[in-house]
Amino acid sequence: MKEEDWYKIQKNWWNQFHYVKLQVDGYTITMHLMQNKNKLQKLLFVDGVIEGKWFISPDKHPESKFYQSRAWRFYTSKFRKDMEAIWGKRAAAKRFDWGRVYYTKKMHRTSFTAFRKHYEKNFKSIELIS
């Protein structure tokens, strides 16, 4: 995709009356500005839909590659401190796997720069439709 096309997307990123439509590796990606609590976010639709199964088992569905991955620690730092205070550091380390992480997908985007980097890195063919 040309630099001018990226500029058009960035210029209208926060415009609520403008939606972005892209053709990416054979899929049509549509992004609409939506409000989630007190934040404005771009919601991504793949071929006009969002399906929950893409987020539950992303390895089985190629559509999930368009969404941002997010890593979460299984145990919070507060929980870790509390358990270390109760059990001691060594005993708590034996009982709990502190390095345990799980991954989720986010169906929205808040940053244009992160969106552009993700798409340029992972997809070969990106075309601006509107």
N, C-alpha and C positions, 0 to 999 in steps of 0.2 A: 504494500500500500504506500502511496506517496505521502510525503511530509505534509502536503496541503490538506490531504484527507484527515490525517491525524489532528491537524490544527482545527479543522471544522468540528471534529468530535469534541476536542477540548474546549473550544469556544462555546459550544452549546451544552456542555456537560451538566450544568445546573439549571438549564432552561426547562421549566415544567411543561411547556407546550411543544417541545421538540423531543422526538424519540430518535434513537440511533438504530439503524438496520444494517447489519453486516452479513456478507456471505463468507463463511469461514470453513474451509475444507469440506464443502458440500452441504453444510448446515446453515440455516438462516438464524442469526442471532439478533434479537430485538431487545433493546434496553429502554425502560421507562423510568422516569424519576418518581419515586414513591417516598412517602413519609413513614418512618418507623419510629414511634415514640417522638423524640425531639430531634431526630436526625433525618436528613435527606439522603437517600441512597438510590443507586441505579439498580433496578431489578432486572435480571437477565432471563429471557425466554429463549429456549432452543426450539426452533421450528414452531413457534407460537405457543408453547406449553412449558409448564414446569411440573415435573412428576416427582413425587416423594421417593420412589424407588431409586432414583439417581443418587440420592443422599444417603439412603440406608445401606445400599451395597454398590459403591461407586466403581469397584473393580469389574463388575459385570456389565456396566452400561457406559458406552463410549461418550454419551452426552455429558457425563459428569466432568469431563476434562475441561469444559468451558468455565467451570466454577472454581473459585479460589479455595485452596486447601488451607486448613487451619489446624495447628497442633495444640493440644491441651494437655496439661499435666493431670494425671489421675488424682493425685493428692495435692491439696493446696499447701502453701508454705505455713499457714496457720495450723492446719491439721498436723503437719510434720513437727512443728515446734511443740505442740501439745503432746504428741505421742513420745517425743524425745524427753519431755519433762516427766512424763509418767513412767516410761519404760527404761529410759537411758538411751544414749546414742547407739551403742552396739546392739542392744536387744531390739530396739525399734528397727534398726537396719536389717536384722534377721527376719523380723515379722512382716515388714513392708518393703515393697520394691519401689524405692523413691524415684527411680528413673522411668517408671511406667508412663507412657504417653499414648493418647488416642487421637485419631485424626477425624476431622469433620470437613464438610464442604459448606461454603457460604453461598447463598443464592443471590447475594447482592454485592455491589461494589460501591465504595465510598471515594476511592482515589483514582483519578484518571491515569496517573503515572504508573501505579501498580498494575492497572488494567492493561495498559500498553505494553509494559515489560513482559507480563505473563503471555499475552497473545503473540508478540513478536518472537519470543523464545520457543513457544510450543507449537505454533501453527505455521504451515508453509504458505497457504493461500488465504489472504485476507483482502476483501474488497468492500468498499463502502457503497451501499445501495441508496440509502437516504439518511 
